[in-house]
Amino acid sequence: MTLLLLALVSGSVWGQEVLKSGDFRKLSAYSYTADKEVVVGNDTWLVSTSQYNASVFYLGCNSKNAAKGLLSDKWADVIAAIKNQDASFKENTDHAYAMRLQLNGTSLSDVGHIQFDWAGSNDAMRMYLLVDEGDGLVLKNTLTSGSGPTVAGSISYEFAQPQSIKDIVLVAVPSSNSKTIRMSTYEITKAVATNKVATPTFEPIDGTTFDESLIVKATCATEGASIHYTTNGDEPTVDSDVLTEAGITITETTAVKAIAVKEGLDNSSVVTATYTKVEPFASLAELKEKGGATAAGVPCIMKLTDAVVTYADSRKAYIQDETAGLYVFGSNKLKAGTKLNGVVAAQLALYFGLYELKVDGGEFDNVAVTNDVEIPVQEVTVAELNQNFAQYESMRVKVVDATVTSSFNDKNGEIEQNGEKIALRAADESITADVQATVDVTGYPGLYNSTKQLNVILQEDIAVKTAGKTQATLTFDSDAYSVNVGESLTVKATTNSSASVVYSSSDKTIATVDENTGEVQAGNKAGTVTITATVTENDKYTGATATCTVKVVDPGIVPDVVALVSEKDGIYYAMLNTTGNSKNKLNASEATILNGKVITDRMDLCGWVVDQSAGYIKDFNDNMFVAHGSGNTDLVLQSNGFKWEYSDEMWTCVDEKNKQRAIGLNSSTNDDVTKYFFGTYLVNEIAAKYPAPVVMPITEGYHRNVTSGDYGTICLPYAVAAEDMAGAEFFSIAGKIMKDGEPQSIVLNQVTTLEAGVPYIFSATSDKLIAAYSGKAVAVAEEANGLIGSFEGQDVAEGMYLISAQNKVQLCGKSCKISGNRAYIDMNEVPEYSGEVGVNQRLISFEDATGISETMVEGGLADVYTLSGVEVRHQVDKSEATQGLPQGIYIVNGKKVVVK
């Protein structure tokens, strides 16, 4: 069938009567809904899944509403029509979005033209326009919509003769699930009388591929018309060959052109259809190597030569030839123990690294089948599977004399052979294998998320040579418990083993546990302990352990303080307890994140106490509650409690207009300055426009803006663990190297942790140094091998040494200073170093060291003012002058600085 796509504007063609039209952009707001009746003007459309928001009608769904993207039973005829064009389509896994004009049993008469339009900012879709002229839905046009913010488009169909229409359906099929297209308008116009013969329609449709030969036919809606065609590229005329009802047979890639002719009428327009001959892949190995498989699947044609079906059920199968094996997925009629010869057209997909042939029932109908052939199996070692996996993928193989190292749990197990291991994947939960058993395993090598595994289909595929032990199971009734200080509760772990369960506590100072009964007795201090349950191995069962946590709570202790953080374009923003100029939004500030924790020295600005079950968020300083304000998007602090619902990783509430809103991050730009803030927005906009905040642990710490490659000094009042620092490598002074009585260089030892109060030298590896504090603070900074630290900053005496911004060790003249959390060097206190410089050491040379008499300040100090002249900070480290300040414009040492 040929498809005629006319380039028309969305308005009616001049002189044509409009039968029906409408604008989908003029609806009332609603969230993503399945099978909704949408009223547009005087028309009603049944839409499979859609939403309307902010003057945009979205046909489709997002990832949070993915379940609504599958067509329901109401669309059975539409599913059949889609499958008629795309045999690989699976209604229970693939998304398709459909909209149907509700004609309620009536017909539209004298229809001449149908058109749908869409606006830009879409995902690419395969669009199908289906029409029922009395004999069921028939595809009239198909195209792929463009994607991008400015790419609009349309799909239309022009009838050759006035047509009576019983049904109109538009279908959008995305390349991957959870996508949308922004539909705008539709128009159905009346046919205009014409003296022209209807354009012929080809069957099969333009773009069809074939392997050996193809019969091409054509029909014309004008009674008594004859069809003339060419295959050499010439335009057809009345003198061209007549295309009879029997059609023509082509054996090469061919462009067929045709016109329809009838005496007394003008000739039809010329229609062209191109049919492409595709050479089938000669083997399964060639198909996998050259087929260009994708996650969604690509069309492929392959020639099967003595391919054996080694396993088959109604939804999956394995086939293999002399070159490779292949997994077949989808409805099929294959039978194990048969040999296949012939050509098959299907879809080749790459599913989590595994090649699979996607089928839908009839792909193997035309191949020659030989029954009752021997099912091959190749003996391999686990080492061979691990080293040459692609060679054996989806072939039937057998591993002998392997040891079960992990019995099946949730269908996953493991075997070992001569020190090499491979995962086992059982087809269902009934398949078992005892730990320590010696077995022969027959299966099919496969991949899932790049993990190599041997797929076991049947229990008899595991032949036990030496019996093993039953894997003991051991589980607690709950993963976590809570008990107040001084009180008790009993935890219980259940096992299938005949051994007794023994309990133990990770910290008896917080809580003890009776080893036999599991009764937990909380002590007098708050904390969390891990309770471990153990069953020992015996003659029948393996050993096993299980753990749960018990949180001992002191009701008088303030709950944990956390941060609320949203991510936008790779940058994290923390919600602050301050409001902007309008007082109806909460400020946001760029957050420093390390190991999933917010590192800050201003917990008073960004610390919150949250209770998801109780539904509140409050400032930990003054117990002010976060609340939805009187305006649509307002987010404010108030003394009265406010109840939020926490679900789908969002804090939501219902406003006075009965609309569901959620807390989200937004921004505004004025004079090229972008400010970020938190407000409340419609739930269906949160994911795409206004990222919802997530709870993150918050810890006190230190961060400094640095330049990668630069050296500097640091001295912190808290200890820092190895995993709690980033952005620099840290060193202590090992000693100095002397020459002719003068220091020539300093030898540094690399360290992996920082001690409280101890000064260090660092080498920056990024643009920000981050350190999370642990332990208790010390009051006084220390000296370590001549490196003297300072928490507050201080004057440095003449004759001392500083590491300058130019990466030089320089001698101080008069009026030298260092900022807070830094250090200087007293060379007289640095011990002399006489050994060789080792692998984890560095050498700082004094070749460029110079004595200076002018003022020198490591880090630099600054005063910070608002634009109105109010001093907000005095003589602070220049690199940290604006850290933690609310968004705005400040004056730092006479220069404007924007805090975003």
BELGI-V66905 format. One record per backbone hydrogen bond with DSSP energy under -0.5 kcal/mol. CO is the residue of the C=O (numbers start at 1). NH is the residue of the N-H. Records with the same first field share a line. If there is no record, write none. Layout:
BEGIN
CO: NH + NH
END
This chain:
BEGIN
1: 206
3: 5
4: 6 + 158
6: 8
13: 16
17: 19 + 190
20: 188
22: 186
23: 26
30: 52
33: 50
36: 38 + 47
37: 39
38: 40 + 45
39: 41
40: 43
43: 40
44: 102
45: 38 + 47
46: 100
47: 36
48: 35
49: 60
50: 33
51: 58
52: 30
53: 56
56: 53 + 58
57: 59 + 183
58: 51 + 60
59: 181
62: 65
63: 66
65: 68
66: 69
67: 70
69: 96
72: 75
73: 76
75: 79
76: 80
77: 81
78: 82
79: 83
80: 84
81: 85
82: 85 + 86
86: 89
89: 91
90: 93 + 94
97: 172
98: 48
99: 170
100: 46
101: 103
103: 106
107: 109
108: 165
110: 191
111: 163
112: 159
113: 189
114: 157
115: 187
116: 155
117: 184 + 185
118: 153
122: 148
124: 175
125: 127 + 145
126: 173
127: 143
128: 130 + 171
129: 140 + 141
130: 169
131: 133 + 138
132: 166 + 167
136: 133
138: 131
141: 129
143: 127 + 145
148: 121 + 122 + 151
150: 152
153: 118
155: 116
157: 114 + 159
163: 111 + 165
165: 108
167: 132
168: 101
169: 130
170: 99
171: 128
172: 97 + 174
173: 126
179: 61
180: 123
181: 59 + 183
182: 119
183: 57
184: 24 + 25
185: 117
186: 22
187: 115
188: 19 + 20
189: 112 + 113
195: 266
201: 219
203: 217
205: 208
208: 276
210: 278
214: 216 + 250
216: 248
217: 203
219: 201
221: 223
222: 225
226: 261
227: 243
228: 259
229: 241
230: 257
237: 240
241: 229
242: 244
244: 247
248: 216 + 250
250: 214
254: 256 + 275
255: 257
256: 273
257: 230
258: 271
259: 228
260: 268
261: 226
262: 265
266: 197
271: 258
273: 256
274: 207
275: 254 + 277
276: 210
281: 303
283: 287
284: 288
285: 289
286: 290
287: 291
294: 350
298: 348
300: 346
301: 281
302: 304 + 344
303: 305
304: 306 + 342
307: 340
308: 310 + 320
309: 337 + 338
311: 318
314: 332
315: 330
316: 313
317: 328
318: 310 + 311
319: 326
320: 308
324: 321
326: 319
327: 329 + 357
328: 317
329: 359
331: 361
335: 338
337: 373
338: 309
339: 370
340: 307
341: 368
342: 304
344: 302
346: 300
347: 349 + 358
348: 294 + 298
349: 351 + 356
350: 352
351: 354
352: 449 + 450
354: 351
355: 327
356: 349 + 358
357: 329 + 359
358: 347
362: 365
364: 367
368: 341
369: 371
370: 339
374: 376
378: 398
381: 385
382: 386
383: 387
384: 388
388: 391 + 392
389: 392 + 393
392: 395
393: 325
394: 326
395: 397 + 445
396: 378
397: 443
398: 380 + 400
399: 441
402: 439
403: 405 + 416
404: 436
406: 414
409: 412
411: 426
412: 409
413: 424
414: 405 + 406
415: 422
416: 403
417: 420
420: 417
422: 415
423: 454
424: 413
425: 456
428: 431
434: 437
435: 469
437: 404 + 439
438: 465 + 466
439: 402
440: 463
441: 399
443: 397
444: 455
445: 394
446: 453
448: 451
450: 452
451: 448
452: 423
453: 446 + 455
454: 425
455: 444 + 457
456: 427
458: 461
459: 462
461: 442 + 463
462: 464
463: 440 + 465
466: 438
469: 435
470: 542
473: 496 + 497
475: 494
479: 549
481: 551
483: 553
484: 487
487: 522
489: 520
492: 477
494: 475
502: 534
504: 532
507: 510 + 511
510: 523
512: 521
514: 518
515: 503
518: 491
519: 514
520: 489 + 522
521: 512
523: 486
527: 552
529: 531 + 550
530: 506 + 532
531: 548
532: 504
533: 546
534: 502
535: 544
540: 470
541: 538
544: 535
546: 533
548: 531
549: 481
550: 529 + 552
551: 483 + 553
552: 527
553: 485 + 555
554: 557
561: 698
562: 608
563: 565 + 696
564: 575
565: 694
566: 573
568: 571
571: 568
572: 591
573: 566
574: 589
578: 587
580: 583
584: 635
585: 580
586: 678
587: 576
589: 574
591: 593
592: 599
594: 597
596: 697
597: 594 + 599
598: 600 + 699
600: 701
602: 605 + 606
603: 607
605: 577
607: 620
608: 562 + 610
609: 618
611: 615 + 616
615: 644
616: 611
617: 626
618: 609
619: 623
624: 619
625: 638
627: 636
631: 634
633: 680
634: 629
636: 627
638: 625
642: 644
644: 646
645: 647 + 652
647: 650
650: 647 + 652
651: 663
652: 645
653: 661
655: 658
659: 655
660: 683
661: 653
662: 681
664: 679
666: 677
668: 675
670: 673
672: 674
673: 670 + 675
675: 668
676: 588
677: 666
678: 586
679: 664
681: 662
682: 685 + 686
683: 686 + 687
685: 689 + 690
689: 691
691: 665
694: 565
696: 563
697: 598
699: 600
700: 773
702: 771
704: 769
707: 710
710: 764
712: 762
714: 760
716: 757
717: 778
719: 774
720: 754
721: 724
722: 725
724: 772
726: 770
727: 765 + 766
729: 763
730: 751
731: 761
732: 734 + 749
735: 747
736: 738 + 833
737: 744 + 745
739: 742
742: 739
744: 846
745: 737
746: 844
747: 734 + 735
748: 842
749: 732
751: 730
754: 720
755: 758
757: 782
758: 716
760: 714
761: 731
762: 712
763: 729
764: 709
767: 706
769: 704
770: 726
771: 702
774: 719
782: 789
784: 787
786: 788 + 826
787: 784 + 789
788: 824
790: 821 + 822
794: 818
796: 816
797: 800
800: 812
801: 825
802: 804 + 810
804: 807
808: 804 + 810
810: 802
811: 852
812: 799
815: 856
816: 796
817: 858
818: 794
819: 822
821: 715
822: 790
824: 788
825: 801 + 827
826: 829
827: 830
829: 831
831: 736
838: 841
840: 750
842: 748
843: 845
844: 746
846: 849
850: 811
856: 817
857: 859
858: 819
860: 878
862: 876
863: 893
864: 872 + 873
865: 891
866: 869
870: 866
873: 864
876: 862
877: 880
878: 881
880: 883
882: 885
888: 899
889: 867
890: 892 + 897
891: 865 + 893
892: 895
895: 892
897: 890 + 899
898: 900
899: 888
900: 676
END
